[in-house]
Amino acid sequence: MSIYVGNLSFEATEADVTNVFKEYGEVKKVYLPSDRETGKMRGFGFVEMETENQESAAIDKLNGSEWMGRILKVNKAKPRE
């Protein structure tokens, strides 16, 4: 399972996101896509954690919270169709 993190600050780095999520368990992977043409952050990302319980705890605590001046949207990532 993977977590979708939306409305991220364009200044956020993978290390920043890891530091926030590690409070809820072991972070296996953070992916923050960037615009192919400009190289700038696109304002969203994905986080994978060690267990589903850790991911659920992170979603419950972080969804709707303020971080770096923005209100985060955190939920289970939907598979690509």
PyMOL Python script that loads the backbone (N, CA, C, O; Angstrom):
from pymol import cmd

cmd.read_pdbstr("""\
ATOM      1  N   MET A   1       0.844  -1.186   0.000  1.00  0.00           N
ATOM      2  CA  MET A   1       0.000   0.000   0.000  1.00  0.00           C
ATOM      3  C   MET A   1       0.884   1.242   0.000  1.00  0.00           C
ATOM      4  O   MET A   1       2.028   1.209   0.453  1.00  0.00           O
ATOM      5  N   SER A   2       0.355   2.288  -0.495  1.00  0.00           N
ATOM      6  CA  SER A   2       1.080   3.540  -0.568  1.00  0.00           C
ATOM      7  C   SER A   2       0.158   4.665  -0.108  1.00  0.00           C
ATOM      8  O   SER A   2      -1.066   4.561  -0.200  1.00  0.00           O
ATOM      9  N   ILE A   3       0.765   5.736   0.386  1.00  0.00           N
ATOM     10  CA  ILE A   3       0.014   6.892   0.863  1.00  0.00           C
ATOM     11  C   ILE A   3       0.189   8.028  -0.141  1.00  0.00           C
ATOM     12  O   ILE A   3       1.303   8.317  -0.576  1.00  0.00           O
ATOM     13  N   TYR A   4      -0.919   8.666  -0.503  1.00  0.00           N
ATOM     14  CA  TYR A   4      -0.885   9.868  -1.328  1.00  0.00           C
ATOM     15  C   TYR A   4      -0.831  11.066  -0.390  1.00  0.00           C
ATOM     16  O   TYR A   4      -1.596  11.143   0.571  1.00  0.00           O
ATOM     17  N   VAL A   5       0.071  12.000  -0.671  1.00  0.00           N
ATOM     18  CA  VAL A   5       0.182  13.228   0.115  1.00  0.00           C
ATOM     19  C   VAL A   5       0.005  14.399  -0.847  1.00  0.00           C
ATOM     20  O   VAL A   5       0.855  14.643  -1.703  1.00  0.00           O
ATOM     21  N   GLY A   6      -1.105  15.122  -0.701  1.00  0.00           N
ATOM     22  CA  GLY A   6      -1.400  16.231  -1.590  1.00  0.00           C
ATOM     23  C   GLY A   6      -1.286  17.572  -0.898  1.00  0.00           C
ATOM     24  O   GLY A   6      -1.267  17.656   0.330  1.00  0.00           O
ATOM     25  N   ASN A   7      -1.211  18.614  -1.697  1.00  0.00           N
ATOM     26  CA  ASN A   7      -1.096  19.997  -1.246  1.00  0.00           C
ATOM     27  C   ASN A   7       0.218  20.242  -0.500  1.00  0.00           C
ATOM     28  O   ASN A   7       0.275  21.036   0.439  1.00  0.00           O
ATOM     29  N   LEU A   8       1.263  19.550  -0.933  1.00  0.00           N
ATOM     30  CA  LEU A   8       2.588  19.754  -0.343  1.00  0.00           C
ATOM     31  C   LEU A   8       3.159  21.102  -0.764  1.00  0.00           C
ATOM     32  O   LEU A   8       2.875  21.606  -1.851  1.00  0.00           O
ATOM     33  N   SER A   9       3.959  21.665   0.111  1.00  0.00           N
ATOM     34  CA  SER A   9       4.706  22.868  -0.237  1.00  0.00           C
ATOM     35  C   SER A   9       5.650  22.540  -1.394  1.00  0.00           C
ATOM     36  O   SER A   9       6.223  21.451  -1.444  1.00  0.00           O
ATOM     37  N   PHE A  10       5.807  23.471  -2.307  1.00  0.00           N
ATOM     38  CA  PHE A  10       6.730  23.266  -3.423  1.00  0.00           C
ATOM     39  C   PHE A  10       8.183  23.280  -2.952  1.00  0.00           C
ATOM     40  O   PHE A  10       9.090  22.930  -3.707  1.00  0.00           O
ATOM     41  N   GLU A  11       8.399  23.687  -1.700  1.00  0.00           N
ATOM     42  CA  GLU A  11       9.742  23.715  -1.117  1.00  0.00           C
ATOM     43  C   GLU A  11      10.089  22.413  -0.399  1.00  0.00           C
ATOM     44  O   GLU A  11      11.247  22.204  -0.037  1.00  0.00           O
ATOM     45  N   ALA A  12       9.109  21.534  -0.185  1.00  0.00           N
ATOM     46  CA  ALA A  12       9.329  20.297   0.573  1.00  0.00           C
ATOM     47  C   ALA A  12      10.288  19.366  -0.172  1.00  0.00           C
ATOM     48  O   ALA A  12      10.251  19.263  -1.398  1.00  0.00           O
ATOM     49  N   THR A  13      11.145  18.693   0.596  1.00  0.00           N
ATOM     50  CA  THR A  13      12.070  17.710   0.036  1.00  0.00           C
ATOM     51  C   THR A  13      11.681  16.322   0.530  1.00  0.00           C
ATOM     52  O   THR A  13      10.859  16.185   1.436  1.00  0.00           O
ATOM     53  N   GLU A  14      12.279  15.289  -0.075  1.00  0.00           N
ATOM     54  CA  GLU A  14      12.024  13.926   0.384  1.00  0.00           C
ATOM     55  C   GLU A  14      12.429  13.772   1.849  1.00  0.00           C
ATOM     56  O   GLU A  14      11.753  13.078   2.608  1.00  0.00           O
ATOM     57  N   ALA A  15      13.527  14.412   2.251  1.00  0.00           N
ATOM     58  CA  ALA A  15      13.975  14.342   3.646  1.00  0.00           C
ATOM     59  C   ALA A  15      12.951  14.988   4.576  1.00  0.00           C
ATOM     60  O   ALA A  15      12.681  14.462   5.656  1.00  0.00           O
ATOM     61  N   ASP A  16      12.380  16.122   4.171  1.00  0.00           N
ATOM     62  CA  ASP A  16      11.351  16.789   4.981  1.00  0.00           C
ATOM     63  C   ASP A  16      10.155  15.870   5.192  1.00  0.00           C
ATOM     64  O   ASP A  16       9.668  15.718   6.312  1.00  0.00           O
ATOM     65  N   VAL A  17       9.685  15.259   4.108  1.00  0.00           N
ATOM     66  CA  VAL A  17       8.512  14.387   4.182  1.00  0.00           C
ATOM     67  C   VAL A  17       8.826  13.161   5.037  1.00  0.00           C
ATOM     68  O   VAL A  17       8.001  12.740   5.848  1.00  0.00           O
ATOM     69  N   THR A  18      10.007  12.593   4.858  1.00  0.00           N
ATOM     70  CA  THR A  18      10.417  11.439   5.664  1.00  0.00           C
ATOM     71  C   THR A  18      10.387  11.791   7.144  1.00  0.00           C
ATOM     72  O   THR A  18       9.890  11.006   7.952  1.00  0.00           O
ATOM     73  N   ASN A  19      10.905  12.948   7.512  1.00  0.00           N
ATOM     74  CA  ASN A  19      10.940  13.357   8.920  1.00  0.00           C
ATOM     75  C   ASN A  19       9.549  13.468   9.524  1.00  0.00           C
ATOM     76  O   ASN A  19       9.359  13.143  10.696  1.00  0.00           O
ATOM     77  N   VAL A  20       8.576  13.918   8.748  1.00  0.00           N
ATOM     78  CA  VAL A  20       7.206  14.032   9.251  1.00  0.00           C
ATOM     79  C   VAL A  20       6.591  12.647   9.437  1.00  0.00           C
ATOM     80  O   VAL A  20       5.968  12.379  10.464  1.00  0.00           O
ATOM     81  N   PHE A  21       6.762  11.776   8.460  1.00  0.00           N
ATOM     82  CA  PHE A  21       6.110  10.466   8.491  1.00  0.00           C
ATOM     83  C   PHE A  21       6.790   9.473   9.429  1.00  0.00           C
ATOM     84  O   PHE A  21       6.134   8.551   9.914  1.00  0.00           O
ATOM     85  N   LYS A  22       8.099   9.633   9.699  1.00  0.00           N
ATOM     86  CA  LYS A  22       8.785   8.659  10.549  1.00  0.00           C
ATOM     87  C   LYS A  22       8.287   8.696  11.990  1.00  0.00           C
ATOM     88  O   LYS A  22       8.556   7.779  12.766  1.00  0.00           O
ATOM     89  N   GLU A  23       7.570   9.742  12.344  1.00  0.00           N
ATOM     90  CA  GLU A  23       6.950   9.811  13.666  1.00  0.00           C
ATOM     91  C   GLU A  23       5.914   8.692  13.846  1.00  0.00           C
ATOM     92  O   GLU A  23       5.575   8.335  14.975  1.00  0.00           O
ATOM     93  N   TYR A  24       5.417   8.144  12.738  1.00  0.00           N
ATOM     94  CA  TYR A  24       4.361   7.128  12.782  1.00  0.00           C
ATOM     95  C   TYR A  24       4.865   5.739  12.425  1.00  0.00           C
ATOM     96  O   TYR A  24       4.076   4.794  12.393  1.00  0.00           O
ATOM     97  N   GLY A  25       6.158   5.588  12.157  1.00  0.00           N
ATOM     98  CA  GLY A  25       6.733   4.282  11.850  1.00  0.00           C
ATOM     99  C   GLY A  25       7.870   4.407  10.846  1.00  0.00           C
ATOM    100  O   GLY A  25       8.312   5.505  10.508  1.00  0.00           O
ATOM    101  N   GLU A  26       8.330   3.251  10.379  1.00  0.00           N
ATOM    102  CA  GLU A  26       9.464   3.226   9.457  1.00  0.00           C
ATOM    103  C   GLU A  26       9.034   3.586   8.036  1.00  0.00           C
ATOM    104  O   GLU A  26       8.144   2.958   7.463  1.00  0.00           O
ATOM    105  N   VAL A  27       9.678   4.598   7.486  1.00  0.00           N
ATOM    106  CA  VAL A  27       9.393   5.037   6.120  1.00  0.00           C
ATOM    107  C   VAL A  27      10.294   4.247   5.172  1.00  0.00           C
ATOM    108  O   VAL A  27      11.520   4.302   5.270  1.00  0.00           O
ATOM    109  N   LYS A  28       9.665   3.509   4.253  1.00  0.00           N
ATOM    110  CA  LYS A  28      10.432   2.717   3.286  1.00  0.00           C
ATOM    111  C   LYS A  28      10.816   3.530   2.062  1.00  0.00           C
ATOM    112  O   LYS A  28      11.911   3.369   1.523  1.00  0.00           O
ATOM    113  N   LYS A  29       9.909   4.412   1.617  1.00  0.00           N
ATOM    114  CA  LYS A  29      10.168   5.144   0.377  1.00  0.00           C
ATOM    115  C   LYS A  29       9.333   6.416   0.329  1.00  0.00           C
ATOM    116  O   LYS A  29       8.184   6.434   0.771  1.00  0.00           O
ATOM    117  N   VAL A  30       9.922   7.479  -0.212  1.00  0.00           N
ATOM    118  CA  VAL A  30       9.204   8.730  -0.473  1.00  0.00           C
ATOM    119  C   VAL A  30       9.474   9.097  -1.930  1.00  0.00           C
ATOM    120  O   VAL A  30      10.619   9.079  -2.381  1.00  0.00           O
ATOM    121  N   TYR A  31       8.418   9.429  -2.655  1.00  0.00           N
ATOM    122  CA  TYR A  31       8.554   9.838  -4.059  1.00  0.00           C
ATOM    123  C   TYR A  31       7.810  11.152  -4.258  1.00  0.00           C
ATOM    124  O   TYR A  31       6.599  11.229  -4.050  1.00  0.00           O
ATOM    125  N   LEU A  32       8.541  12.175  -4.660  1.00  0.00           N
ATOM    126  CA  LEU A  32       7.959  13.490  -4.930  1.00  0.00           C
ATOM    127  C   LEU A  32       8.191  13.822  -6.403  1.00  0.00           C
ATOM    128  O   LEU A  32       9.284  14.249  -6.773  1.00  0.00           O
ATOM    129  N   PRO A  33       7.169  13.630  -7.250  1.00  0.00           N
ATOM    130  CA  PRO A  33       7.351  13.891  -8.679  1.00  0.00           C
ATOM    131  C   PRO A  33       7.616  15.367  -8.970  1.00  0.00           C
ATOM    132  O   PRO A  33       7.106  16.258  -8.290  1.00  0.00           O
ATOM    133  N   SER A  34       8.418  15.593  -9.988  1.00  0.00           N
ATOM    134  CA  SER A  34       8.683  16.968 -10.413  1.00  0.00           C
ATOM    135  C   SER A  34       8.246  17.133 -11.864  1.00  0.00           C
ATOM    136  O   SER A  34       8.121  16.162 -12.611  1.00  0.00           O
ATOM    137  N   ASP A  35       8.021  18.376 -12.238  1.00  0.00           N
ATOM    138  CA  ASP A  35       7.632  18.704 -13.605  1.00  0.00           C
ATOM    139  C   ASP A  35       8.804  18.389 -14.538  1.00  0.00           C
ATOM    140  O   ASP A  35       9.936  18.795 -14.275  1.00  0.00           O
ATOM    141  N   ARG A  36       8.536  17.682 -15.605  1.00  0.00           N
ATOM    142  CA  ARG A  36       9.604  17.278 -16.531  1.00  0.00           C
ATOM    143  C   ARG A  36      10.281  18.462 -17.207  1.00  0.00           C
ATOM    144  O   ARG A  36      11.481  18.421 -17.479  1.00  0.00           O
ATOM    145  N   GLU A  37       9.530  19.497 -17.472  1.00  0.00           N
ATOM    146  CA  GLU A  37      10.092  20.643 -18.190  1.00  0.00           C
ATOM    147  C   GLU A  37      10.814  21.619 -17.270  1.00  0.00           C
ATOM    148  O   GLU A  37      11.896  22.104 -17.599  1.00  0.00           O
ATOM    149  N   THR A  38      10.210  21.909 -16.110  1.00  0.00           N
ATOM    150  CA  THR A  38      10.793  22.922 -15.224  1.00  0.00           C
ATOM    151  C   THR A  38      11.650  22.325 -14.112  1.00  0.00           C
ATOM    152  O   THR A  38      12.508  23.010 -13.555  1.00  0.00           O
ATOM    153  N   GLY A  39      11.423  21.043 -13.785  1.00  0.00           N
ATOM    154  CA  GLY A  39      12.150  20.416 -12.685  1.00  0.00           C
ATOM    155  C   GLY A  39      11.601  20.777 -11.321  1.00  0.00           C
ATOM    156  O   GLY A  39      12.126  20.327 -10.302  1.00  0.00           O
ATOM    157  N   LYS A  40      10.546  21.589 -11.286  1.00  0.00           N
ATOM    158  CA  LYS A  40       9.974  22.017 -10.004  1.00  0.00           C
ATOM    159  C   LYS A  40       9.006  20.969  -9.466  1.00  0.00           C
ATOM    160  O   LYS A  40       8.422  20.182 -10.211  1.00  0.00           O
ATOM    161  N   MET A  41       8.861  20.988  -8.147  1.00  0.00           N
ATOM    162  CA  MET A  41       7.926  20.085  -7.477  1.00  0.00           C
ATOM    163  C   MET A  41       6.516  20.299  -8.002  1.00  0.00           C
ATOM    164  O   MET A  41       6.148  21.406  -8.395  1.00  0.00           O
ATOM    165  N   ARG A  42       5.728  19.224  -8.005  1.00  0.00           N
ATOM    166  CA  ARG A  42       4.353  19.310  -8.491  1.00  0.00           C
ATOM    167  C   ARG A  42       3.348  19.460  -7.354  1.00  0.00           C
ATOM    168  O   ARG A  42       2.151  19.593  -7.609  1.00  0.00           O
ATOM    169  N   GLY A  43       3.812  19.441  -6.101  1.00  0.00           N
ATOM    170  CA  GLY A  43       2.917  19.706  -4.975  1.00  0.00           C
ATOM    171  C   GLY A  43       2.226  18.484  -4.403  1.00  0.00           C
ATOM    172  O   GLY A  43       1.288  18.613  -3.616  1.00  0.00           O
ATOM    173  N   PHE A  44       2.682  17.293  -4.792  1.00  0.00           N
ATOM    174  CA  PHE A  44       2.144  16.070  -4.201  1.00  0.00           C
ATOM    175  C   PHE A  44       3.237  15.009  -4.187  1.00  0.00           C
ATOM    176  O   PHE A  44       4.297  15.178  -4.789  1.00  0.00           O
ATOM    177  N   GLY A  45       2.957  13.913  -3.487  1.00  0.00           N
ATOM    178  CA  GLY A  45       3.937  12.835  -3.432  1.00  0.00           C
ATOM    179  C   GLY A  45       3.320  11.563  -2.895  1.00  0.00           C
ATOM    180  O   GLY A  45       2.122  11.492  -2.620  1.00  0.00           O
ATOM    181  N   PHE A  46       4.171  10.559  -2.752  1.00  0.00           N
ATOM    182  CA  PHE A  46       3.748   9.255  -2.259  1.00  0.00           C
ATOM    183  C   PHE A  46       4.729   8.773  -1.208  1.00  0.00           C
ATOM    184  O   PHE A  46       5.936   8.993  -1.316  1.00  0.00           O
ATOM    185  N   VAL A  47       4.193   8.110  -0.183  1.00  0.00           N
ATOM    186  CA  VAL A  47       5.012   7.580   0.902  1.00  0.00           C
ATOM    187  C   VAL A  47       4.643   6.117   1.100  1.00  0.00           C
ATOM    188  O   VAL A  47       3.465   5.762   1.115  1.00  0.00           O
ATOM    189  N   GLU A  48       5.660   5.270   1.250  1.00  0.00           N
ATOM    190  CA  GLU A  48       5.438   3.876   1.621  1.00  0.00           C
ATOM    191  C   GLU A  48       6.042   3.665   2.996  1.00  0.00           C
ATOM    192  O   GLU A  48       7.161   4.098   3.274  1.00  0.00           O
ATOM    193  N   MET A  49       5.277   2.987   3.862  1.00  0.00           N
ATOM    194  CA  MET A  49       5.749   2.705   5.211  1.00  0.00           C
ATOM    195  C   MET A  49       5.823   1.199   5.413  1.00  0.00           C
ATOM    196  O   MET A  49       5.342   0.426   4.584  1.00  0.00           O
ATOM    197  N   GLU A  50       6.431   0.791   6.523  1.00  0.00           N
ATOM    198  CA  GLU A  50       6.692  -0.625   6.782  1.00  0.00           C
ATOM    199  C   GLU A  50       5.416  -1.454   6.892  1.00  0.00           C
ATOM    200  O   GLU A  50       5.345  -2.550   6.336  1.00  0.00           O
ATOM    201  N   THR A  51       4.400  -0.945   7.606  1.00  0.00           N
ATOM    202  CA  THR A  51       3.176  -1.728   7.805  1.00  0.00           C
ATOM    203  C   THR A  51       1.940  -0.890   7.483  1.00  0.00           C
ATOM    204  O   THR A  51       1.988   0.340   7.459  1.00  0.00           O
ATOM    205  N   GLU A  52       0.837  -1.588   7.237  1.00  0.00           N
ATOM    206  CA  GLU A  52      -0.430  -0.884   6.987  1.00  0.00           C
ATOM    207  C   GLU A  52      -0.890  -0.133   8.227  1.00  0.00           C
ATOM    208  O   GLU A  52      -1.485   0.939   8.114  1.00  0.00           O
ATOM    209  N   ASN A  53      -0.622  -0.685   9.418  1.00  0.00           N
ATOM    210  CA  ASN A  53      -1.004   0.005  10.657  1.00  0.00           C
ATOM    211  C   ASN A  53      -0.285   1.345  10.771  1.00  0.00           C
ATOM    212  O   ASN A  53      -0.885   2.339  11.181  1.00  0.00           O
ATOM    213  N   GLN A  54       0.991   1.377  10.412  1.00  0.00           N
ATOM    214  CA  GLN A  54       1.748   2.631  10.450  1.00  0.00           C
ATOM    215  C   GLN A  54       1.189   3.617   9.429  1.00  0.00           C
ATOM    216  O   GLN A  54       1.066   4.809   9.711  1.00  0.00           O
ATOM    217  N   GLU A  55       0.853   3.116   8.246  1.00  0.00           N
ATOM    218  CA  GLU A  55       0.288   3.990   7.219  1.00  0.00           C
ATOM    219  C   GLU A  55      -1.058   4.549   7.664  1.00  0.00           C
ATOM    220  O   GLU A  55      -1.342   5.730   7.461  1.00  0.00           O
ATOM    221  N   SER A  56      -1.884   3.702   8.269  1.00  0.00           N
ATOM    222  CA  SER A  56      -3.197   4.160   8.752  1.00  0.00           C
ATOM    223  C   SER A  56      -3.045   5.227   9.825  1.00  0.00           C
ATOM    224  O   SER A  56      -3.783   6.212   9.832  1.00  0.00           O
ATOM    225  N   ALA A  57      -2.083   5.036  10.739  1.00  0.00           N
ATOM    226  CA  ALA A  57      -1.852   6.021  11.801  1.00  0.00           C
ATOM    227  C   ALA A  57      -1.407   7.355  11.199  1.00  0.00           C
ATOM    228  O   ALA A  57      -1.870   8.413  11.624  1.00  0.00           O
ATOM    229  N   ALA A  58      -0.519   7.306  10.220  1.00  0.00           N
ATOM    230  CA  ALA A  58      -0.041   8.535   9.578  1.00  0.00           C
ATOM    231  C   ALA A  58      -1.183   9.248   8.861  1.00  0.00           C
ATOM    232  O   ALA A  58      -1.306  10.470   8.948  1.00  0.00           O
ATOM    233  N   ILE A  59      -2.018   8.490   8.154  1.00  0.00           N
ATOM    234  CA  ILE A  59      -3.160   9.083   7.450  1.00  0.00           C
ATOM    235  C   ILE A  59      -4.094   9.754   8.447  1.00  0.00           C
ATOM    236  O   ILE A  59      -4.505  10.897   8.248  1.00  0.00           O
ATOM    237  N   ASP A  60      -4.433   9.035   9.532  1.00  0.00           N
ATOM    238  CA  ASP A  60      -5.356   9.571  10.540  1.00  0.00           C
ATOM    239  C   ASP A  60      -4.843  10.867  11.158  1.00  0.00           C
ATOM    240  O   ASP A  60      -5.612  11.806  11.362  1.00  0.00           O
ATOM    241  N   LYS A  61      -3.551  10.919  11.454  1.00  0.00           N
ATOM    242  CA  LYS A  61      -2.987  12.080  12.156  1.00  0.00           C
ATOM    243  C   LYS A  61      -2.649  13.246  11.224  1.00  0.00           C
ATOM    244  O   LYS A  61      -2.765  14.405  11.621  1.00  0.00           O
ATOM    245  N   LEU A  62      -2.237  12.952  10.001  1.00  0.00           N
ATOM    246  CA  LEU A  62      -1.723  14.017   9.133  1.00  0.00           C
ATOM    247  C   LEU A  62      -2.747  14.600   8.166  1.00  0.00           C
ATOM    248  O   LEU A  62      -2.593  15.741   7.733  1.00  0.00           O
ATOM    249  N   ASN A  63      -3.791  13.846   7.815  1.00  0.00           N
ATOM    250  CA  ASN A  63      -4.782  14.378   6.887  1.00  0.00           C
ATOM    251  C   ASN A  63      -5.469  15.593   7.508  1.00  0.00           C
ATOM    252  O   ASN A  63      -6.018  15.511   8.607  1.00  0.00           O
ATOM    253  N   GLY A  64      -5.434  16.711   6.802  1.00  0.00           N
ATOM    254  CA  GLY A  64      -6.049  17.943   7.292  1.00  0.00           C
ATOM    255  C   GLY A  64      -5.160  18.765   8.205  1.00  0.00           C
ATOM    256  O   GLY A  64      -5.558  19.839   8.657  1.00  0.00           O
ATOM    257  N   SER A  65      -3.950  18.268   8.485  1.00  0.00           N
ATOM    258  CA  SER A  65      -3.049  19.029   9.351  1.00  0.00           C
ATOM    259  C   SER A  65      -2.279  20.066   8.532  1.00  0.00           C
ATOM    260  O   SER A  65      -2.134  19.935   7.317  1.00  0.00           O
ATOM    261  N   GLU A  66      -1.793  21.089   9.216  1.00  0.00           N
ATOM    262  CA  GLU A  66      -1.018  22.131   8.546  1.00  0.00           C
ATOM    263  C   GLU A  66       0.460  21.798   8.633  1.00  0.00           C
ATOM    264  O   GLU A  66       0.965  21.438   9.697  1.00  0.00           O
ATOM    265  N   TRP A  67       1.153  21.922   7.505  1.00  0.00           N
ATOM    266  CA  TRP A  67       2.586  21.670   7.456  1.00  0.00           C
ATOM    267  C   TRP A  67       3.203  22.580   6.404  1.00  0.00           C
ATOM    268  O   TRP A  67       2.745  22.614   5.262  1.00  0.00           O
ATOM    269  N   MET A  68       4.218  23.301   6.779  1.00  0.00           N
ATOM    270  CA  MET A  68       4.901  24.251   5.893  1.00  0.00           C
ATOM    271  C   MET A  68       3.909  25.241   5.279  1.00  0.00           C
ATOM    272  O   MET A  68       4.030  25.624   4.115  1.00  0.00           O
ATOM    273  N   GLY A  69       2.919  25.650   6.094  1.00  0.00           N
ATOM    274  CA  GLY A  69       1.965  26.665   5.666  1.00  0.00           C
ATOM    275  C   GLY A  69       0.845  26.169   4.772  1.00  0.00           C
ATOM    276  O   GLY A  69       0.107  26.975   4.205  1.00  0.00           O
ATOM    277  N   ARG A  70       0.704  24.845   4.633  1.00  0.00           N
ATOM    278  CA  ARG A  70      -0.345  24.291   3.767  1.00  0.00           C
ATOM    279  C   ARG A  70      -1.104  23.196   4.506  1.00  0.00           C
ATOM    280  O   ARG A  70      -0.548  22.519   5.372  1.00  0.00           O
ATOM    281  N   ILE A  71      -2.372  23.027   4.160  1.00  0.00           N
ATOM    282  CA  ILE A  71      -3.197  21.975   4.755  1.00  0.00           C
ATOM    283  C   ILE A  71      -3.016  20.706   3.918  1.00  0.00           C
ATOM    284  O   ILE A  71      -3.365  20.673   2.738  1.00  0.00           O
ATOM    285  N   LEU A  72      -2.465  19.660   4.548  1.00  0.00           N
ATOM    286  CA  LEU A  72      -2.171  18.423   3.827  1.00  0.00           C
ATOM    287  C   LEU A  72      -3.424  17.612   3.533  1.00  0.00           C
ATOM    288  O   LEU A  72      -4.374  17.597   4.316  1.00  0.00           O
ATOM    289  N   LYS A  73      -3.406  16.942   2.395  1.00  0.00           N
ATOM    290  CA  LYS A  73      -4.416  15.944   2.038  1.00  0.00           C
ATOM    291  C   LYS A  73      -3.679  14.615   2.006  1.00  0.00           C
ATOM    292  O   LYS A  73      -2.839  14.382   1.137  1.00  0.00           O
ATOM    293  N   VAL A  74      -3.997  13.746   2.956  1.00  0.00           N
ATOM    294  CA  VAL A  74      -3.277  12.481   3.095  1.00  0.00           C
ATOM    295  C   VAL A  74      -4.287  11.348   3.082  1.00  0.00           C
ATOM    296  O   VAL A  74      -5.197  11.311   3.910  1.00  0.00           O
ATOM    297  N   ASN A  75      -4.129  10.419   2.141  1.00  0.00           N
ATOM    298  CA  ASN A  75      -5.016   9.261   2.083  1.00  0.00           C
ATOM    299  C   ASN A  75      -4.337   8.107   1.357  1.00  0.00           C
ATOM    300  O   ASN A  75      -3.227   8.244   0.844  1.00  0.00           O
ATOM    301  N   LYS A  76      -5.027   6.964   1.322  1.00  0.00           N
ATOM    302  CA  LYS A  76      -4.477   5.806   0.618  1.00  0.00           C
ATOM    303  C   LYS A  76      -4.381   6.138  -0.864  1.00  0.00           C
ATOM    304  O   LYS A  76      -5.319   6.668  -1.459  1.00  0.00           O
ATOM    305  N   ALA A  77      -3.246   5.824  -1.441  1.00  0.00           N
ATOM    306  CA  ALA A  77      -3.058   6.076  -2.869  1.00  0.00           C
ATOM    307  C   ALA A  77      -3.917   5.111  -3.668  1.00  0.00           C
ATOM    308  O   ALA A  77      -4.033   3.932  -3.334  1.00  0.00           O
ATOM    309  N   LYS A  78      -4.510   5.627  -4.718  1.00  0.00           N
ATOM    310  CA  LYS A  78      -5.307   4.785  -5.613  1.00  0.00           C
ATOM    311  C   LYS A  78      -4.395   4.261  -6.716  1.00  0.00           C
ATOM    312  O   LYS A  78      -3.549   4.998  -7.223  1.00  0.00           O
ATOM    313  N   PRO A  79      -4.561   2.994  -7.090  1.00  0.00           N
ATOM    314  CA  PRO A  79      -3.722   2.466  -8.176  1.00  0.00           C
ATOM    315  C   PRO A  79      -4.008   3.182  -9.493  1.00  0.00           C
ATOM    316  O   PRO A  79      -5.130   3.623  -9.742  1.00  0.00           O
ATOM    317  N   ARG A  80      -2.993   3.288 -10.321  1.00  0.00           N
ATOM    318  CA  ARG A  80      -3.175   3.902 -11.645  1.00  0.00           C
ATOM    319  C   ARG A  80      -4.106   3.051 -12.474  1.00  0.00           C
ATOM    320  O   ARG A  80      -4.089   1.823 -12.393  1.00  0.00           O
ATOM    321  N   GLU A  81      -4.915   3.711 -13.268  1.00  0.00           N
ATOM    322  CA  GLU A  81      -5.848   2.970 -14.130  1.00  0.00           C
ATOM    323  C   GLU A  81      -5.442   3.073 -15.573  1.00  0.00           C
ATOM    324  O   GLU A  81      -6.108   2.513 -16.443  1.00  0.00           O
TER     325      GLU A  81
END
""", "prot")
cmd.dss("prot")
cmd.show_as("cartoon", "prot")
cmd.util.cbc("prot")
cmd.orient("prot")
